[in-house]
Amino acid sequence: MPDHPVLPPLRHLLDQANLLKRLPRTGWLLAGVPRPESIADHSFGVGVLALFLAEWVNQDPAGEGLERPLDVGRVVILALLHDLAESMLTDLPKRTSQLLGQEAKHRAEDAVMARLLAPLPGGATYQELWAEYDAGSSPEARLVKDADKLEMVHQAIQYARQGIQGLDEFRQGHSWHYRASQLFFQFLCDSA
């Protein structure tokens, strides 16, 4: 049996990430969606969308209010990390987060990310990147936040096409960091 200090924490991380495949998105459950997507399904969609949304924004960064193009690699890393804490906390629906308060939710997520990432090579860097996403403190983080909401809107439209009613709350009340995000949101809604 191989022996290396990285092996147990790496397996633990993968075990936790694997849970995301089986954990449903709670907001969909509460809205009455039978067999809703998993957190991993959502995270994959966010990753793909964030990648190509970043490429779109980078076609005209100044037009999007940026001083420099987005770091697409950083965008993808942030998208991969964005819901990893939910492997232990589960997907807290909006109403639960509001009751707990954003500060309590952020502290819990930060503790989970530290537990998962600290023992790994580069773990401190990835903890910092997750904190960047959580705070929305970089252009890349703000793009991933847009992609997170856009993927949810897209999923709501997909469920509506399957005949599921009462999902308007998932399509309303959004603000966008990028013109490209706003355009894509409008396109999604107009073509629903």
Biotite code that builds the C-alpha atoms (Angstrom):
import biotite.structure as struc

atoms = struc.array([
    struc.Atom([0.000, 0.000, 0.000], chain_id="A", res_id=1, res_name="MET", atom_name="CA", element="C"),
    struc.Atom([1.461, 3.399, -0.984], chain_id="A", res_id=2, res_name="PRO", atom_name="CA", element="C"),
    struc.Atom([2.404, 5.713, 1.844], chain_id="A", res_id=3, res_name="ASP", atom_name="CA", element="C"),
    struc.Atom([2.448, 9.469, 1.425], chain_id="A", res_id=4, res_name="HIS", atom_name="CA", element="C"),
    struc.Atom([1.035, 12.159, 3.730], chain_id="A", res_id=5, res_name="PRO", atom_name="CA", element="C"),
    struc.Atom([-1.041, 13.684, 0.931], chain_id="A", res_id=6, res_name="VAL", atom_name="CA", element="C"),
    struc.Atom([-2.950, 10.477, 0.202], chain_id="A", res_id=7, res_name="LEU", atom_name="CA", element="C"),
    struc.Atom([-5.449, 10.560, 3.120], chain_id="A", res_id=8, res_name="PRO", atom_name="CA", element="C"),
    struc.Atom([-6.447, 14.238, 2.768], chain_id="A", res_id=9, res_name="PRO", atom_name="CA", element="C"),
    struc.Atom([-6.696, 13.902, -1.012], chain_id="A", res_id=10, res_name="LEU", atom_name="CA", element="C"),
    struc.Atom([-8.971, 10.880, -0.643], chain_id="A", res_id=11, res_name="ARG", atom_name="CA", element="C"),
    struc.Atom([-11.031, 12.768, 1.954], chain_id="A", res_id=12, res_name="HIS", atom_name="CA", element="C"),
    struc.Atom([-11.446, 15.686, -0.442], chain_id="A", res_id=13, res_name="LEU", atom_name="CA", element="C"),
    struc.Atom([-12.526, 13.352, -3.235], chain_id="A", res_id=14, res_name="LEU", atom_name="CA", element="C"),
    struc.Atom([-14.920, 11.514, -0.877], chain_id="A", res_id=15, res_name="ASP", atom_name="CA", element="C"),
    struc.Atom([-16.495, 14.848, 0.047], chain_id="A", res_id=16, res_name="GLN", atom_name="CA", element="C"),
    struc.Atom([-16.674, 16.039, -3.559], chain_id="A", res_id=17, res_name="ALA", atom_name="CA", element="C"),
    struc.Atom([-18.310, 12.727, -4.463], chain_id="A", res_id=18, res_name="ASN", atom_name="CA", element="C"),
    struc.Atom([-21.127, 13.494, -2.031], chain_id="A", res_id=19, res_name="LEU", atom_name="CA", element="C"),
    struc.Atom([-22.069, 16.443, -4.229], chain_id="A", res_id=20, res_name="LEU", atom_name="CA", element="C"),
    struc.Atom([-23.200, 13.919, -6.855], chain_id="A", res_id=21, res_name="LYS", atom_name="CA", element="C"),
    struc.Atom([-25.864, 12.595, -4.474], chain_id="A", res_id=22, res_name="ARG", atom_name="CA", element="C"),
    struc.Atom([-26.929, 15.784, -2.696], chain_id="A", res_id=23, res_name="LEU", atom_name="CA", element="C"),
    struc.Atom([-29.881, 17.472, -4.388], chain_id="A", res_id=24, res_name="PRO", atom_name="CA", element="C"),
    struc.Atom([-30.210, 21.210, -4.773], chain_id="A", res_id=25, res_name="ARG", atom_name="CA", element="C"),
    struc.Atom([-32.528, 21.977, -1.884], chain_id="A", res_id=26, res_name="THR", atom_name="CA", element="C"),
    struc.Atom([-34.244, 24.985, -3.429], chain_id="A", res_id=27, res_name="GLY", atom_name="CA", element="C"),
    struc.Atom([-35.611, 22.769, -6.187], chain_id="A", res_id=28, res_name="TRP", atom_name="CA", element="C"),
    struc.Atom([-36.868, 20.230, -3.631], chain_id="A", res_id=29, res_name="LEU", atom_name="CA", element="C"),
    struc.Atom([-38.676, 22.956, -1.708], chain_id="A", res_id=30, res_name="LEU", atom_name="CA", element="C"),
    struc.Atom([-40.198, 24.208, -4.969], chain_id="A", res_id=31, res_name="ALA", atom_name="CA", element="C"),
    struc.Atom([-41.629, 20.744, -5.639], chain_id="A", res_id=32, res_name="GLY", atom_name="CA", element="C"),
    struc.Atom([-39.249, 19.610, -8.374], chain_id="A", res_id=33, res_name="VAL", atom_name="CA", element="C"),
    struc.Atom([-39.236, 15.814, -8.449], chain_id="A", res_id=34, res_name="PRO", atom_name="CA", element="C"),
    struc.Atom([-35.724, 14.344, -8.827], chain_id="A", res_id=35, res_name="ARG", atom_name="CA", element="C"),
    struc.Atom([-33.894, 17.703, -8.906], chain_id="A", res_id=36, res_name="PRO", atom_name="CA", element="C"),
    struc.Atom([-30.384, 18.143, -10.120], chain_id="A", res_id=37, res_name="GLU", atom_name="CA", element="C"),
    struc.Atom([-27.518, 17.397, -7.744], chain_id="A", res_id=38, res_name="SER", atom_name="CA", element="C"),
    struc.Atom([-25.094, 20.004, -6.461], chain_id="A", res_id=39, res_name="ILE", atom_name="CA", element="C"),
    struc.Atom([-22.462, 18.388, -8.695], chain_id="A", res_id=40, res_name="ALA", atom_name="CA", element="C"),
    struc.Atom([-24.758, 18.746, -11.718], chain_id="A", res_id=41, res_name="ASP", atom_name="CA", element="C"),
    struc.Atom([-25.121, 22.438, -10.944], chain_id="A", res_id=42, res_name="HIS", atom_name="CA", element="C"),
    struc.Atom([-21.390, 22.923, -10.297], chain_id="A", res_id=43, res_name="SER", atom_name="CA", element="C"),
    struc.Atom([-20.514, 21.336, -13.637], chain_id="A", res_id=44, res_name="PHE", atom_name="CA", element="C"),
    struc.Atom([-22.933, 23.690, -15.411], chain_id="A", res_id=45, res_name="GLY", atom_name="CA", element="C"),
    struc.Atom([-21.458, 26.681, -13.586], chain_id="A", res_id=46, res_name="VAL", atom_name="CA", element="C"),
    struc.Atom([-17.945, 25.620, -14.600], chain_id="A", res_id=47, res_name="GLY", atom_name="CA", element="C"),
    struc.Atom([-18.783, 25.278, -18.282], chain_id="A", res_id=48, res_name="VAL", atom_name="CA", element="C"),
    struc.Atom([-20.793, 28.494, -18.345], chain_id="A", res_id=49, res_name="LEU", atom_name="CA", element="C"),
    struc.Atom([-18.133, 30.451, -16.424], chain_id="A", res_id=50, res_name="ALA", atom_name="CA", element="C"),
    struc.Atom([-15.429, 29.290, -18.840], chain_id="A", res_id=51, res_name="LEU", atom_name="CA", element="C"),
    struc.Atom([-17.207, 30.524, -21.935], chain_id="A", res_id=52, res_name="PHE", atom_name="CA", element="C"),
    struc.Atom([-18.760, 33.571, -20.302], chain_id="A", res_id=53, res_name="LEU", atom_name="CA", element="C"),
    struc.Atom([-15.206, 34.629, -19.349], chain_id="A", res_id=54, res_name="ALA", atom_name="CA", element="C"),
    struc.Atom([-14.055, 34.123, -22.928], chain_id="A", res_id=55, res_name="GLU", atom_name="CA", element="C"),
    struc.Atom([-16.975, 36.253, -24.117], chain_id="A", res_id=56, res_name="TRP", atom_name="CA", element="C"),
    struc.Atom([-16.180, 39.028, -21.629], chain_id="A", res_id=57, res_name="VAL", atom_name="CA", element="C"),
    struc.Atom([-12.526, 38.885, -22.723], chain_id="A", res_id=58, res_name="ASN", atom_name="CA", element="C"),
    struc.Atom([-13.511, 39.781, -26.275], chain_id="A", res_id=59, res_name="GLN", atom_name="CA", element="C"),
    struc.Atom([-14.058, 43.347, -25.009], chain_id="A", res_id=60, res_name="ASP", atom_name="CA", element="C"),
    struc.Atom([-12.849, 43.710, -21.411], chain_id="A", res_id=61, res_name="PRO", atom_name="CA", element="C"),
    struc.Atom([-12.918, 47.529, -21.526], chain_id="A", res_id=62, res_name="ALA", atom_name="CA", element="C"),
    struc.Atom([-16.510, 47.421, -22.749], chain_id="A", res_id=63, res_name="GLY", atom_name="CA", element="C"),
    struc.Atom([-17.319, 45.319, -19.686], chain_id="A", res_id=64, res_name="GLU", atom_name="CA", element="C"),
    struc.Atom([-15.676, 47.873, -17.389], chain_id="A", res_id=65, res_name="GLY", atom_name="CA", element="C"),
    struc.Atom([-12.470, 45.895, -16.861], chain_id="A", res_id=66, res_name="LEU", atom_name="CA", element="C"),
    struc.Atom([-8.927, 47.228, -16.875], chain_id="A", res_id=67, res_name="GLU", atom_name="CA", element="C"),
    struc.Atom([-7.575, 43.841, -17.968], chain_id="A", res_id=68, res_name="ARG", atom_name="CA", element="C"),
    struc.Atom([-8.921, 40.597, -19.423], chain_id="A", res_id=69, res_name="PRO", atom_name="CA", element="C"),
    struc.Atom([-10.210, 38.019, -16.994], chain_id="A", res_id=70, res_name="LEU", atom_name="CA", element="C"),
    struc.Atom([-7.842, 35.212, -15.992], chain_id="A", res_id=71, res_name="ASP", atom_name="CA", element="C"),
    struc.Atom([-9.845, 32.326, -17.440], chain_id="A", res_id=72, res_name="VAL", atom_name="CA", element="C"),
    struc.Atom([-7.879, 29.697, -15.501], chain_id="A", res_id=73, res_name="GLY", atom_name="CA", element="C"),
    struc.Atom([-8.684, 31.507, -12.265], chain_id="A", res_id=74, res_name="ARG", atom_name="CA", element="C"),
    struc.Atom([-12.355, 31.656, -13.285], chain_id="A", res_id=75, res_name="VAL", atom_name="CA", element="C"),
    struc.Atom([-12.439, 27.883, -13.770], chain_id="A", res_id=76, res_name="VAL", atom_name="CA", element="C"),
    struc.Atom([-10.733, 27.238, -10.421], chain_id="A", res_id=77, res_name="ILE", atom_name="CA", element="C"),
    struc.Atom([-13.218, 29.498, -8.634], chain_id="A", res_id=78, res_name="LEU", atom_name="CA", element="C"),
    struc.Atom([-16.108, 27.729, -10.358], chain_id="A", res_id=79, res_name="ALA", atom_name="CA", element="C"),
    struc.Atom([-14.759, 24.336, -9.276], chain_id="A", res_id=80, res_name="LEU", atom_name="CA", element="C"),
    struc.Atom([-14.436, 25.498, -5.679], chain_id="A", res_id=81, res_name="LEU", atom_name="CA", element="C"),
    struc.Atom([-17.597, 27.575, -5.390], chain_id="A", res_id=82, res_name="HIS", atom_name="CA", element="C"),
    struc.Atom([-19.933, 24.914, -3.925], chain_id="A", res_id=83, res_name="ASP", atom_name="CA", element="C"),
    struc.Atom([-17.398, 22.482, -2.435], chain_id="A", res_id=84, res_name="LEU", atom_name="CA", element="C"),
    struc.Atom([-18.362, 23.470, 1.141], chain_id="A", res_id=85, res_name="ALA", atom_name="CA", element="C"),
    struc.Atom([-21.858, 22.165, 0.425], chain_id="A", res_id=86, res_name="GLU", atom_name="CA", element="C"),
    struc.Atom([-20.406, 18.652, 0.564], chain_id="A", res_id=87, res_name="SER", atom_name="CA", element="C"),
    struc.Atom([-20.537, 19.047, 4.344], chain_id="A", res_id=88, res_name="MET", atom_name="CA", element="C"),
    struc.Atom([-23.112, 21.812, 4.850], chain_id="A", res_id=89, res_name="LEU", atom_name="CA", element="C"),
    struc.Atom([-25.462, 20.671, 2.076], chain_id="A", res_id=90, res_name="THR", atom_name="CA", element="C"),
    struc.Atom([-27.184, 23.130, -0.213], chain_id="A", res_id=91, res_name="ASP", atom_name="CA", element="C"),
    struc.Atom([-28.703, 25.700, 2.115], chain_id="A", res_id=92, res_name="LEU", atom_name="CA", element="C"),
    struc.Atom([-31.752, 27.204, 0.449], chain_id="A", res_id=93, res_name="PRO", atom_name="CA", element="C"),
    struc.Atom([-32.131, 30.967, 0.303], chain_id="A", res_id=94, res_name="LYS", atom_name="CA", element="C"),
    struc.Atom([-34.684, 31.016, 3.128], chain_id="A", res_id=95, res_name="ARG", atom_name="CA", element="C"),
    struc.Atom([-32.339, 29.091, 5.450], chain_id="A", res_id=96, res_name="THR", atom_name="CA", element="C"),
    struc.Atom([-29.403, 31.356, 4.627], chain_id="A", res_id=97, res_name="SER", atom_name="CA", element="C"),
    struc.Atom([-31.569, 34.374, 5.378], chain_id="A", res_id=98, res_name="GLN", atom_name="CA", element="C"),
    struc.Atom([-32.593, 32.948, 8.762], chain_id="A", res_id=99, res_name="LEU", atom_name="CA", element="C"),
    struc.Atom([-29.030, 32.023, 9.710], chain_id="A", res_id=100, res_name="LEU", atom_name="CA", element="C"),
    struc.Atom([-27.606, 35.262, 8.388], chain_id="A", res_id=101, res_name="GLY", atom_name="CA", element="C"),
    struc.Atom([-24.923, 35.601, 5.754], chain_id="A", res_id=102, res_name="GLN", atom_name="CA", element="C"),
    struc.Atom([-22.142, 35.973, 8.324], chain_id="A", res_id=103, res_name="GLU", atom_name="CA", element="C"),
    struc.Atom([-22.935, 32.622, 9.999], chain_id="A", res_id=104, res_name="ALA", atom_name="CA", element="C"),
    struc.Atom([-23.200, 30.910, 6.625], chain_id="A", res_id=105, res_name="LYS", atom_name="CA", element="C"),
    struc.Atom([-19.865, 32.358, 5.474], chain_id="A", res_id=106, res_name="HIS", atom_name="CA", element="C"),
    struc.Atom([-18.118, 31.350, 8.708], chain_id="A", res_id=107, res_name="ARG", atom_name="CA", element="C"),
    struc.Atom([-19.396, 27.786, 8.380], chain_id="A", res_id=108, res_name="ALA", atom_name="CA", element="C"),
    struc.Atom([-18.365, 27.558, 4.728], chain_id="A", res_id=109, res_name="GLU", atom_name="CA", element="C"),
    struc.Atom([-14.945, 28.987, 5.534], chain_id="A", res_id=110, res_name="ASP", atom_name="CA", element="C"),
    struc.Atom([-14.443, 26.386, 8.292], chain_id="A", res_id=111, res_name="ALA", atom_name="CA", element="C"),
    struc.Atom([-15.391, 23.570, 5.915], chain_id="A", res_id=112, res_name="VAL", atom_name="CA", element="C"),
    struc.Atom([-13.064, 24.829, 3.195], chain_id="A", res_id=113, res_name="MET", atom_name="CA", element="C"),
    struc.Atom([-10.200, 25.104, 5.685], chain_id="A", res_id=114, res_name="ALA", atom_name="CA", element="C"),
    struc.Atom([-10.843, 21.556, 6.862], chain_id="A", res_id=115, res_name="ARG", atom_name="CA", element="C"),
    struc.Atom([-10.943, 20.194, 3.314], chain_id="A", res_id=116, res_name="LEU", atom_name="CA", element="C"),
    struc.Atom([-8.111, 22.182, 1.761], chain_id="A", res_id=117, res_name="LEU", atom_name="CA", element="C"),
    struc.Atom([-5.549, 22.975, 4.483], chain_id="A", res_id=118, res_name="ALA", atom_name="CA", element="C"),
    struc.Atom([-3.902, 19.513, 4.478], chain_id="A", res_id=119, res_name="PRO", atom_name="CA", element="C"),
    struc.Atom([-3.428, 19.517, 0.703], chain_id="A", res_id=120, res_name="LEU", atom_name="CA", element="C"),
    struc.Atom([-0.531, 20.888, -1.340], chain_id="A", res_id=121, res_name="PRO", atom_name="CA", element="C"),
    struc.Atom([-1.484, 24.424, -2.303], chain_id="A", res_id=122, res_name="GLY", atom_name="CA", element="C"),
    struc.Atom([-4.398, 24.223, 0.120], chain_id="A", res_id=123, res_name="GLY", atom_name="CA", element="C"),
    struc.Atom([-3.831, 27.681, 1.583], chain_id="A", res_id=124, res_name="ALA", atom_name="CA", element="C"),
    struc.Atom([-3.865, 29.195, -1.906], chain_id="A", res_id=125, res_name="THR", atom_name="CA", element="C"),
    struc.Atom([-7.157, 27.477, -2.726], chain_id="A", res_id=126, res_name="TYR", atom_name="CA", element="C"),
    struc.Atom([-8.644, 28.620, 0.583], chain_id="A", res_id=127, res_name="GLN", atom_name="CA", element="C"),
    struc.Atom([-7.725, 32.182, -0.390], chain_id="A", res_id=128, res_name="GLU", atom_name="CA", element="C"),
    struc.Atom([-9.277, 31.690, -3.815], chain_id="A", res_id=129, res_name="LEU", atom_name="CA", element="C"),
    struc.Atom([-12.481, 30.376, -2.268], chain_id="A", res_id=130, res_name="TRP", atom_name="CA", element="C"),
    struc.Atom([-12.554, 33.397, 0.075], chain_id="A", res_id=131, res_name="ALA", atom_name="CA", element="C"),
    struc.Atom([-12.098, 35.618, -3.004], chain_id="A", res_id=132, res_name="GLU", atom_name="CA", element="C"),
    struc.Atom([-15.114, 33.953, -4.607], chain_id="A", res_id=133, res_name="TYR", atom_name="CA", element="C"),
    struc.Atom([-17.159, 34.167, -1.422], chain_id="A", res_id=134, res_name="ASP", atom_name="CA", element="C"),
    struc.Atom([-16.463, 37.887, -1.043], chain_id="A", res_id=135, res_name="ALA", atom_name="CA", element="C"),
    struc.Atom([-16.786, 38.588, -4.771], chain_id="A", res_id=136, res_name="GLY", atom_name="CA", element="C"),
    struc.Atom([-13.557, 40.534, -4.403], chain_id="A", res_id=137, res_name="SER", atom_name="CA", element="C"),
    struc.Atom([-12.161, 40.077, -7.910], chain_id="A", res_id=138, res_name="SER", atom_name="CA", element="C"),
    struc.Atom([-13.526, 40.419, -11.432], chain_id="A", res_id=139, res_name="PRO", atom_name="CA", element="C"),
    struc.Atom([-13.128, 36.637, -11.822], chain_id="A", res_id=140, res_name="GLU", atom_name="CA", element="C"),
    struc.Atom([-15.104, 35.942, -8.642], chain_id="A", res_id=141, res_name="ALA", atom_name="CA", element="C"),
    struc.Atom([-17.880, 38.262, -9.752], chain_id="A", res_id=142, res_name="ARG", atom_name="CA", element="C"),
    struc.Atom([-18.071, 36.484, -13.102], chain_id="A", res_id=143, res_name="LEU", atom_name="CA", element="C"),
    struc.Atom([-18.447, 33.110, -11.335], chain_id="A", res_id=144, res_name="VAL", atom_name="CA", element="C"),
    struc.Atom([-21.185, 34.608, -9.147], chain_id="A", res_id=145, res_name="LYS", atom_name="CA", element="C"),
    struc.Atom([-22.981, 35.642, -12.340], chain_id="A", res_id=146, res_name="ASP", atom_name="CA", element="C"),
    struc.Atom([-22.487, 32.172, -13.835], chain_id="A", res_id=147, res_name="ALA", atom_name="CA", element="C"),
    struc.Atom([-23.854, 30.590, -10.643], chain_id="A", res_id=148, res_name="ASP", atom_name="CA", element="C"),
    struc.Atom([-27.089, 32.580, -10.931], chain_id="A", res_id=149, res_name="LYS", atom_name="CA", element="C"),
    struc.Atom([-27.333, 32.179, -14.710], chain_id="A", res_id=150, res_name="LEU", atom_name="CA", element="C"),
    struc.Atom([-27.007, 28.418, -14.451], chain_id="A", res_id=151, res_name="GLU", atom_name="CA", element="C"),
    struc.Atom([-29.831, 28.400, -11.892], chain_id="A", res_id=152, res_name="MET", atom_name="CA", element="C"),
    struc.Atom([-32.030, 30.532, -14.164], chain_id="A", res_id=153, res_name="VAL", atom_name="CA", element="C"),
    struc.Atom([-31.304, 28.181, -17.053], chain_id="A", res_id=154, res_name="HIS", atom_name="CA", element="C"),
    struc.Atom([-32.220, 25.175, -14.873], chain_id="A", res_id=155, res_name="GLN", atom_name="CA", element="C"),
    struc.Atom([-35.481, 26.838, -13.808], chain_id="A", res_id=156, res_name="ALA", atom_name="CA", element="C"),
    struc.Atom([-36.350, 27.314, -17.475], chain_id="A", res_id=157, res_name="ILE", atom_name="CA", element="C"),
    struc.Atom([-35.517, 23.667, -18.188], chain_id="A", res_id=158, res_name="GLN", atom_name="CA", element="C"),
    struc.Atom([-37.800, 22.530, -15.363], chain_id="A", res_id=159, res_name="TYR", atom_name="CA", element="C"),
    struc.Atom([-40.570, 24.846, -16.590], chain_id="A", res_id=160, res_name="ALA", atom_name="CA", element="C"),
    struc.Atom([-40.273, 23.261, -20.040], chain_id="A", res_id=161, res_name="ARG", atom_name="CA", element="C"),
    struc.Atom([-40.904, 19.920, -18.316], chain_id="A", res_id=162, res_name="GLN", atom_name="CA", element="C"),
    struc.Atom([-44.165, 21.339, -16.984], chain_id="A", res_id=163, res_name="GLY", atom_name="CA", element="C"),
    struc.Atom([-43.054, 22.208, -13.458], chain_id="A", res_id=164, res_name="ILE", atom_name="CA", element="C"),
    struc.Atom([-44.877, 25.319, -12.263], chain_id="A", res_id=165, res_name="GLN", atom_name="CA", element="C"),
    struc.Atom([-44.094, 27.965, -9.653], chain_id="A", res_id=166, res_name="GLY", atom_name="CA", element="C"),
    struc.Atom([-40.402, 28.550, -10.351], chain_id="A", res_id=167, res_name="LEU", atom_name="CA", element="C"),
    struc.Atom([-40.583, 32.285, -11.077], chain_id="A", res_id=168, res_name="ASP", atom_name="CA", element="C"),
    struc.Atom([-38.682, 33.101, -7.861], chain_id="A", res_id=169, res_name="GLU", atom_name="CA", element="C"),
    struc.Atom([-35.562, 31.518, -9.389], chain_id="A", res_id=170, res_name="PHE", atom_name="CA", element="C"),
    struc.Atom([-35.692, 33.883, -12.365], chain_id="A", res_id=171, res_name="ARG", atom_name="CA", element="C"),
    struc.Atom([-36.382, 37.134, -10.519], chain_id="A", res_id=172, res_name="GLN", atom_name="CA", element="C"),
    struc.Atom([-34.467, 39.703, -8.520], chain_id="A", res_id=173, res_name="GLY", atom_name="CA", element="C"),
    struc.Atom([-31.033, 39.209, -10.034], chain_id="A", res_id=174, res_name="HIS", atom_name="CA", element="C"),
    struc.Atom([-28.407, 41.844, -10.630], chain_id="A", res_id=175, res_name="SER", atom_name="CA", element="C"),
    struc.Atom([-25.436, 41.281, -12.875], chain_id="A", res_id=176, res_name="TRP", atom_name="CA", element="C"),
    struc.Atom([-21.785, 42.267, -12.731], chain_id="A", res_id=177, res_name="HIS", atom_name="CA", element="C"),
    struc.Atom([-21.271, 42.086, -16.497], chain_id="A", res_id=178, res_name="TYR", atom_name="CA", element="C"),
    struc.Atom([-23.168, 43.272, -19.529], chain_id="A", res_id=179, res_name="ARG", atom_name="CA", element="C"),
    struc.Atom([-22.590, 39.831, -21.083], chain_id="A", res_id=180, res_name="ALA", atom_name="CA", element="C"),
    struc.Atom([-24.357, 38.231, -18.100], chain_id="A", res_id=181, res_name="SER", atom_name="CA", element="C"),
    struc.Atom([-27.310, 40.597, -18.472], chain_id="A", res_id=182, res_name="GLN", atom_name="CA", element="C"),
    struc.Atom([-27.534, 39.867, -22.191], chain_id="A", res_id=183, res_name="LEU", atom_name="CA", element="C"),
    struc.Atom([-27.433, 36.118, -21.627], chain_id="A", res_id=184, res_name="PHE", atom_name="CA", element="C"),
    struc.Atom([-30.057, 36.379, -18.865], chain_id="A", res_id=185, res_name="PHE", atom_name="CA", element="C"),
    struc.Atom([-32.342, 38.348, -21.168], chain_id="A", res_id=186, res_name="GLN", atom_name="CA", element="C"),
    struc.Atom([-31.779, 35.842, -23.961], chain_id="A", res_id=187, res_name="PHE", atom_name="CA", element="C"),
    struc.Atom([-32.624, 32.940, -21.639], chain_id="A", res_id=188, res_name="LEU", atom_name="CA", element="C"),
    struc.Atom([-35.813, 34.622, -20.442], chain_id="A", res_id=189, res_name="CYS", atom_name="CA", element="C"),
    struc.Atom([-36.894, 35.716, -23.920], chain_id="A", res_id=190, res_name="ASP", atom_name="CA", element="C"),
    struc.Atom([-36.385, 32.242, -25.353], chain_id="A", res_id=191, res_name="SER", atom_name="CA", element="C"),
    struc.Atom([-38.089, 30.421, -22.459], chain_id="A", res_id=192, res_name="ALA", atom_name="CA", element="C"),
])
